[in-house]
Amino acid sequence: MKAKGIVVSLDGMKAKVKILSHTECMECPAKLHCHGSGSDPREITVINECGARISDHVVFEANAGKVILSATLIWILPILAMIV
């Protein structure tokens, strides 16, 4: 999954990126398990490998399988633990 964004803050080797558009989400297999369908702008923290600075436009990529795994660990695992 590739997306575009603008760097809004830096913290060491990490950058907080505000995602610009959700057009990339339309083709993502994990779109139903993500909060990408919302209208609010999202911010994510990414590893700043390219040395981007604040207000730089960037393109980043996330592995769809890892996104689904993360969603499972964050949502499904606690629900299963509550049931048990």
C-alpha positions in Angstrom: 0.0 0.0 0.0 1.6 3.3 -1.1 0.4 6.7 0.1 1.4 10.3 0.0 1.8 12.7 2.9 3.4 15.8 4.3 5.9 15.6 7.2 4.5 17.5 10.1 7.1 16.8 12.9 10.4 15.0 13.5 11.6 12.9 16.4 15.0 11.5 15.9 14.9 8.9 13.1 11.1 9.0 13.0 8.7 11.4 11.2 5.1 12.1 11.8 3.3 12.2 8.4 -0.1 13.6 7.6 -1.7 11.5 4.9 -3.0 13.6 2.0 -5.4 11.4 0.1 -7.3 8.2 0.5 -7.3 7.2 -3.2 -4.6 4.6 -2.5 -6.9 3.0 0.1 -9.4 2.1 -2.6 -7.2 -0.6 -3.9 -5.9 -1.9 -0.6 -7.0 -5.3 0.5 -7.0 -4.2 4.1 -9.3 -1.2 3.6 -12.2 -2.8 5.5 -10.0 -3.4 8.6 -8.5 0.0 8.6 -9.8 3.4 9.6 -8.8 4.7 6.2 -12.4 5.3 5.1 -12.9 8.2 7.5 -12.9 11.8 6.3 -10.5 13.1 9.0 -6.9 13.5 8.0 -4.7 10.8 9.5 -1.2 11.1 10.9 1.1 8.2 11.2 4.7 7.8 12.4 7.2 6.4 9.9 10.9 5.7 9.9 12.6 8.6 8.3 15.2 6.8 6.1 15.5 9.5 3.5 16.1 12.4 5.8 12.9 14.2 5.1 12.3 17.6 6.8 9.1 19.3 8.1 6.7 20.2 5.3 8.4 17.9 2.8 6.1 15.8 0.6 6.8 12.1 0.9 5.6 8.8 -0.5 5.6 5.8 1.9 4.7 2.2 1.6 3.1 -0.3 4.1 2.9 -4.0 3.7 -0.8 -4.9 3.6 -0.2 -8.2 5.5 1.5 -6.3 8.3 -1.4 -3.9 8.5 -3.9 -6.7 8.9 -1.7 -8.4 11.5 -1.4 -5.2 13.4 -5.2 -4.7 13.3 -5.7 -8.3 14.5 -3.3 -7.8 17.5 -4.8 -4.4 18.4 -8.5 -5.4 18.1 -9.1 -9.2 18.0 -6.6 -10.3 20.6 -8.0 -8.1 23.4 -11.6 -9.2 22.6 -10.5 -12.9 22.7 -8.8 -12.3 26.0 -11.9 -10.7 27.4 -14.0 -13.7 26.4 -11.6 -16.1 27.9 
